[in-house]
Amino acid sequence: MISWLARRIAVSVLLVFILISAVFFIVRLAPGDPLDQIVEEEFGADSRDQMRHRLGLDEPLFRQYLKWLAASLQGDFGTSLRQQRSVGSIIGEALPATLLLTVTAYLLHLLLALGAALVSVDRSRRTLDQGIQAVGLTLYSLPAFWLGLMLIMLLSRKLGWFPSGGMHAPDARFMSGGAWFADLLHHLALPVITLALGSFMGTARYLRTSLAEVLGQDYILSARSRGLSERRVLFNHALRNALLPVITLLGLSLPFLLGGAVVVEVVFGWPGMGRVAIEAIWARDYPVIMGTTLVSALTVVAGSLLADILYRRVDPRVRFSSREGL
Amino acid sequence: MGDLLRVENLRVSFPGPEPEGALEILSGVNLVIQPGESVALVGPSGCGKSLLARALLGLLPDGAISSGDVFWRGERLDDRHGKPWSKVRGSGMALVLQEPQTGLNPVMTVGDQIAETVRTHFGVSSREARMRAVSLLTEMMVPDPETRAGFYPHQLSGGMRQRVLLAAAMACDPALLIADEPTTALDVTIQKEILGLISRVRGDRSMALLFISHDEDLVPLVAARQARMSGGRITMINSAEGPGRSSAEGKVPDTEKEPGIPAAAGVDCPVLKARDLVAGYSMLTTGLDDPSGNAKRRIQAPVAGVDIDLFAGRALGLAGETGCGKTTLARALSRHLAPAAGTLELEDEDFRAVTGHRLRLLRRRVQLLFQDPAGSLNPRQIIGHALVEASDNKDPARAVELLEEVGLSADMFRRFPHELSGGQRQRVALARSLSADPKVLIADEPTSALDNQSRDRVLSLLRRTMERRGLALLVISHDFRVLEAICGRISVMYGGLIVESFPVNKGTSFRHPYTLEMMAASPAALKSNPRLLSEAGNRAAEHNPPSDHGCPRAGRCLLQKSHCAMELPPLLEVTEGHYLRCPEA
C-alpha cells in the first residue's frame, strides 16, 4: 500500500510538473502582451521597455522559466502584474469559495444521480423514469451559462426566491453567525443547482447500467432467497457494489465540474478561482494564470488519487490483494 | 398437515418479439414434496430446472410471465391475493446456488451476510446475530469460524464459500432447501464433502431437500426420489434406486479403445514433448532461476517440473484438483505462457525459445478447447465468421465443412452463440480449433459445463476427431469418468507435479494416495460405499496448500513418513508404463 501510494504520488507530481511547464510556454507564446493592461499607450515605447525590464519579461523565455520554477519551489508564486498583490493571497481568497461551490454541487449531483438511477431500476416506476430521463438529458445538453441565466431569470428576477449573484449580501459583515451562514447558503443555492442539474444525468446513466448489472448477479438472487427485504437488498447489497465503478468516475468527473464552475462563477459573480482565472487570462496576467493552472491541476490529480484510495478502502478485493485466500 | 410444497400446472414463459411468439420454458410442471423428503430434479442443461427453482421462491427474472399455483403447507403463494412469498423466503424455503464465486456479496464479510439474515427473521441484537452466524459456520464444519466470519468471500476457497452459503441458507431453519447444482463448480473431493454436509444437515434438521443437478450419478447419494425434467415438464418421478435407471446409464460410454497401439511410450516420436517444464506467472517464478535453490525463498510455481509426451492419434488424460497447475500447464504447453525453465518441443522444433512470427505460426498447431464455450465465443460474431476468421482465405464453404465435421448443420453459419445450446457451443468451439489444422489439441475441462447426454456426445466426437485427424489430444479434467472414456493414459497432477501416470486398462492398479483419494470421491465410489459420504459430512474442512518442501502431499497424506517432508520423491517406473512418485505406496 505504502509503495503503491509513493509511486502513485510520484507519477502525479511529474504529471503536474509537465502540465504547468507546458502552460508556462503556451501562455507566453500566445499573442497578447500583459503590458497592454499596465502601461497606457501614450507613455511611449521607452517606458514600456523599462517596465518590461523591471518585470523581467525581456529576458530569454527559458531563463524566465527557470527563475519562475526556482521561486515556485520555494512557495513564491510571484505577484500579479495587474493587481500588484501576491498570487498566493489572490488564490487564498478565491479557493475556499470555489471549493465550497464545487463540493456542494458534487454532493447534490451524486444525490440526484443516485435518485434517478434507483428510479430507473424500479420497474413499477417506468413513467417517472422516462420523465427523469427526458428532463435530465435536456439539462445535460444545455450549456451551463444558458441554464444559469435561465435560472436567474426565473427564480431570481421573476420569483425573487434567490439572489442573482455574489456570495454575500452587501451587509453580510454586520450579520450574526447564523444569519451570515443562512445568507451564504441563500447565495450558494442557484450556482450549485445550475452545476448539479446540468451534469447529474451522466453519472445517473452510468450508475443505472452498473446497478442493473449488479441486480442480475447471483448474490442478489441469493440475498432475496434468504428473505431479506427489498430495501436491504437494494441498499446493502446492490448499491454498495454498483457504486464501486462510480468511485472511479468521481475522479474523472472532477475536471468537468471544475470546468463548469468557471462558467458558473462568471455568470453568478461568484468570487472563486474561475473568475480569477478568466480575468487573468484576459489581462495576460502570467503569474496569476500559472497559479490558477497549478491549483486546478493539483485538484484534479488529488481528486483521482482520492478516488483510487477510496476504491481501495471500499473494495475488499483490492484492499487485501497481498493477502491470499485461505 | 399434508404436503409441504405442491406445484400445480406451473407455466413460465418469456415474451417473444411477436405477441404469439412467447417462449415457454416451463409448460405445466406438477411436483409435490412432503415434509422432510429429499427429491432430486435432473435434466439436461437449459431444460428449465433453475427457472423452476426461482419460480418456487417467487423470484422470476424480470419480464417472465407465469401461471399455475404454488402451495406452501396448503396455502397458495401469491403476493396479491394469497400468502405473500416474502413470508416463506428464507424461513420456509432457502436456496443454495451453483457458483460459490458469485453467490456471495463481494464487499460484505461472510459473517455479516449470515448475521443479516438472522436479524431479518428473528429481530435479535447484532451481537446475538453474529454469535448465531458463528455457530452456523461451526455447524457447517468451517474451521476457526470466529476468524472466518470476518473474512470477505474472495479470501475463501470455493468449497468454503459453499459452506458459508449453506450456513446463510440455514440461518432461519428453513423447512425446504433448494440446492441448484450446489457442487457443479467444485472438485470431486470437495464435492464429496459438500454432498456429505448437505445430507447430514438435512438429517439433523429433518428438512426437505430439492436437489437440482444435471449429473444423475449424484442423485442416489442425496435423494430418495428423482424427478426428471425435459421439454418444460416433469416427465418421470420414481425412487432414485428404482428400475428406471440401469447402472450403465450414468456411465460414460466406453468408446472402444484401439487395441493396436500399445499404451507404453517410446514406440514413435511424440508430437509435443515437454521435459522438466516449469511455468508460472512472473511474481511466482522469482527464485527459481537461482541455481543454488535458496530453500527459504523457494516459491512453488504452479507448474514445477513436468514431463509430458503427446502422441499423434492418442489421448492423454490429466487429472487433478483446482489450483494444481493443470490450466497453467495447458497455457505453457500451447505457449500462451512462456515457460520459466525446462524444454518444450513441437515436432522436434524448439517451441520454448521461439518468438515473433515463427511462434505465432507454431502456436496455431496447438489449439485449446476451453471449459466454458459461452465465454470463449465472441457473443457478437456469427458462428460462420468465427470459423473462417483464422484461415487465410475466408471461404464460407470451409466453415460449412467444419460444421459438418463436428456434426452440426450448415444453417448454424448465421447463428449467434447465444442461440446455441451448451453442447452445440462446445462443438462450435471444437470446429473453430480445427479451422487452424492443429497437430495438438488441448481440451481443458471440455465437458464439465455440460449435462451427461451432451457430455457423452462431445466426448465421442472428440475421440472420432482425434482418430480421423491423427490429433495428439490432451484432456484435462477433474472427472475420472471423462478421462477413462477417451484416454489411453492418465496422469495425475498435484502441487505442480505429476504424481502418478498409468495406462488405462483393466489390469492397472493406481497406487498413489492422492489418486486413491480422488477415486474414492467419485460418485460411483460413494454410491457403493455410503459410509464415506456421511464421514465426509462430519469432517472439518481443511485446505492446506501443497507443501513447499519435499513431497507436495506432505502434511495431508495417510502414508506419510518423516522423510516425505524433507525430499521430493522421484517419478519412477514401477511396472511397465506405470510411473509413480511415492516410495511408500
HADDOCK unambig.tbl for C-alpha pairs under 7 A between the chains (distance, minus, plus):
assign (segid A and resid 217 and name CA) (segid B and resid 102 and name CA) 6.98 0.50 0.50
assign (segid A and resid 218 and name CA) (segid B and resid 102 and name CA) 5.52 0.50 0.50
assign (segid A and resid 218 and name CA) (segid B and resid 103 and name CA) 4.92 0.50 0.50
assign (segid A and resid 219 and name CA) (segid B and resid 102 and name CA) 5.86 0.50 0.50
assign (segid A and resid 219 and name CA) (segid B and resid 103 and name CA) 4.12 0.50 0.50
assign (segid A and resid 219 and name CA) (segid B and resid 104 and name CA) 4.82 0.50 0.50
assign (segid A and resid 219 and name CA) (segid B and resid 105 and name CA) 5.49 0.50 0.50
assign (segid A and resid 222 and name CA) (segid B and resid 95 and name CA) 6.75 0.50 0.50
assign (segid A and resid 222 and name CA) (segid B and resid 103 and name CA) 6.13 0.50 0.50
assign (segid A and resid 225 and name CA) (segid B and resid 57 and name CA) 6.75 0.50 0.50
assign (segid A and resid 225 and name CA) (segid B and resid 89 and name CA) 5.51 0.50 0.50
assign (segid A and resid 225 and name CA) (segid B and resid 90 and name CA) 5.82 0.50 0.50
assign (segid A and resid 225 and name CA) (segid B and resid 94 and name CA) 5.97 0.50 0.50
assign (segid A and resid 225 and name CA) (segid B and resid 95 and name CA) 5.94 0.50 0.50
assign (segid A and resid 226 and name CA) (segid B and resid 89 and name CA) 5.78 0.50 0.50
assign (segid A and resid 226 and name CA) (segid B and resid 90 and name CA) 3.85 0.50 0.50
assign (segid A and resid 226 and name CA) (segid B and resid 94 and name CA) 5.98 0.50 0.50
assign (segid A and resid 226 and name CA) (segid B and resid 117 and name CA) 6.44 0.50 0.50
assign (segid A and resid 226 and name CA) (segid B and resid 169 and name CA) 6.27 0.50 0.50
assign (segid A and resid 227 and name CA) (segid B and resid 86 and name CA) 5.99 0.50 0.50
assign (segid A and resid 227 and name CA) (segid B and resid 89 and name CA) 4.51 0.50 0.50
assign (segid A and resid 227 and name CA) (segid B and resid 90 and name CA) 4.51 0.50 0.50
assign (segid A and resid 228 and name CA) (segid B and resid 117 and name CA) 6.49 0.50 0.50
assign (segid A and resid 228 and name CA) (segid B and resid 120 and name CA) 6.29 0.50 0.50
assign (segid A and resid 237 and name CA) (segid B and resid 105 and name CA) 6.55 0.50 0.50
assign (segid A and resid 241 and name CA) (segid B and resid 107 and name CA) 6.91 0.50 0.50
assign (segid A and resid 315 and name CA) (segid B and resid 107 and name CA) 6.02 0.50 0.50
assign (segid A and resid 316 and name CA) (segid B and resid 107 and name CA) 6.04 0.50 0.50
assign (segid A and resid 316 and name CA) (segid B and resid 152 and name CA) 6.99 0.50 0.50
assign (segid A and resid 317 and name CA) (segid B and resid 154 and name CA) 6.61 0.50 0.50
assign (segid A and resid 324 and name CA) (segid B and resid 155 and name CA) 6.45 0.50 0.50
assign (segid A and resid 325 and name CA) (segid B and resid 154 and name CA) 6.48 0.50 0.50
assign (segid A and resid 325 and name CA) (segid B and resid 155 and name CA) 3.78 0.50 0.50
assign (segid A and resid 325 and name CA) (segid B and resid 156 and name CA) 5.23 0.50 0.50
assign (segid A and resid 325 and name CA) (segid B and resid 157 and name CA) 6.64 0.50 0.50
assign (segid A and resid 326 and name CA) (segid B and resid 155 and name CA) 5.77 0.50 0.50
assign (segid A and resid 326 and name CA) (segid B and resid 156 and name CA) 5.20 0.50 0.50
assign (segid A and resid 326 and name CA) (segid B and resid 157 and name CA) 6.28 0.50 0.50
